[in-house]
Amino acid sequence: MTCKKAIKNAVIFTAMLLIVSINSTPLISKAGNSFGVAFSVDGETTFTGTQEKWTSSSVQMLCTDKDIDGSYYYGKVYAIDDNDDPVDVSHGYEYYFDVNETHNMLNWVNEEGYTRAAVRCEAYSVDNYHGAWFGGYWYPDI
């Protein structure tokens, strides 16, 4: 009888976990400003998607997830010109990101006459076999 009760409790607990995870997952995936960047080797750079930037405010970036312990990246703001080419408008300001890091990133996108922005990410301590992935959110106007 005790074995049946333990199995019943395990099944109920598993069902509760499934219900909680199913109800919380859509909240994360509905965010319109989410990003994911993947890297293969140390020092590799990649850009987030491009977004319209309407004000001269800072760009806010939050790193909420990564898949390799010890890896991190640096982010800096770039403008995107009319030819879809990135233009460094960070004036040298670069920000360290790890899980649970948030920064309001200085930039001169509007001041230099551009209306679109992206964040360039450069990764370090990347596992050369598995690579590294980071995720989170970024907002062009805060």
N, C-alpha and C positions, 0 to 999 in steps of 0.2 A: 504494500500500500504506500509506503514512503517513497519508493522509486517512482510510482505513478504520479505522486504529488510533485516530486522534483522535476519530472519531465513536463508536467502541466505548467509549472511556474516558469520553466525555461522557455517554453513555447509562448507564453503570455509576455514575458520580458522581451523576447525577440520581436514579437508583433508590435509592441510598444515602440521599440527602437526604429522599426521600419516606418511606422506612422510618423514619428517625430522627424526622421530624415527626409521623408517624402514631403512633408509640409514645410521644412526649412530650406530645402534645395532651391525651389523656384525663386525665393527671395534673393538669393545670390545671383542667379542667372538673369534676372530681370533688369539689372543695373545697366543703364545705357552707356556709361562711361567706363566700362570694364576694359582691361587689357590683359594680354598674355604675351610674353616674349620668351623665345627659346634660343639657346646658345649651344654650340657644339664644342667650342674651345675657349680657353682663357683669352681675354682681350677682344673677343668678337663683339661687334656692335650691331644693333638692330634698332628699328624705330617702332614706336607705337603707331596706331592709326592716326590719320590727320583729323583735326577738328577745327571748326571755325572759332576764332578768338575775337571778341567784340570790344574788350576793354584793355586798359593798360595794367590790369591787376596781375598778381602772381599766378602761376600755374600750380595747382595742388596735385600731388601724387601720393598715393598710399600703396605700399606693398603689403599684401595680405597673405600671400602664399608662395611657397617654393618647394621644389621636390628634392633638392640635394643639400644636406646639412653642410654648413661652412661656406657655401657660395653666397655671393653678394653682387650688386651692380652699382654703377654710378650713372646718374641721370642728369641730362642738361637739356634745356629748351631750345628747339630749332623752329624757325619760321619755314613755311613751305611757299616757294615763289610760284609765279604763273606757269612755269614749266614743270611744276611738281618736283623741283629740286630742293633739298634741305639747305637752309642758310643758318649758320650759327649766330644766334642773337642772345646768347647767354652772358656775354661779356666776361667769360671765364668762370662763372659760377657753376659749380658741379656739386651734386648731392649724393651722399652715400645711402644706399637702400638695402635693407634686410627685412625679414618678416616683421610686421608691426611698426615699420618706419613710415612716417608721414612728413613731407616737407612742402612748404610754400616756396616755390622756385622762382627766383627773380629772372626776368626776361625783358627783352625790348622788341617784342613782336610788333605791336602797334606803333611804337615810337619810330621804328625803322620802315614803316609803310606797308606792313604785311597784315593779312587777315586770317591766315591759317597757321596752326601750330601742330607740332608733334614733339615727343620726347625721345631723345636718343639715349639708349641704354647700352652700357658697356659692362660685360660680366667678367668676374674673376673667381678663382678657386672652383672652376668648372671641372667636373669629372670628364676627362677626355674620352671615356668609353660611352657613358650614358648621356653626357651633356647636362644642361640645367634648364629649368623652366621657372619663371616667376609670373605671378599674377597679382592683380589688384585693380585700382581705379585711378583715373586721373581726370581733372577738371580744368579746362583751359581758362575759365574766368571764375574767380572766387570773390 
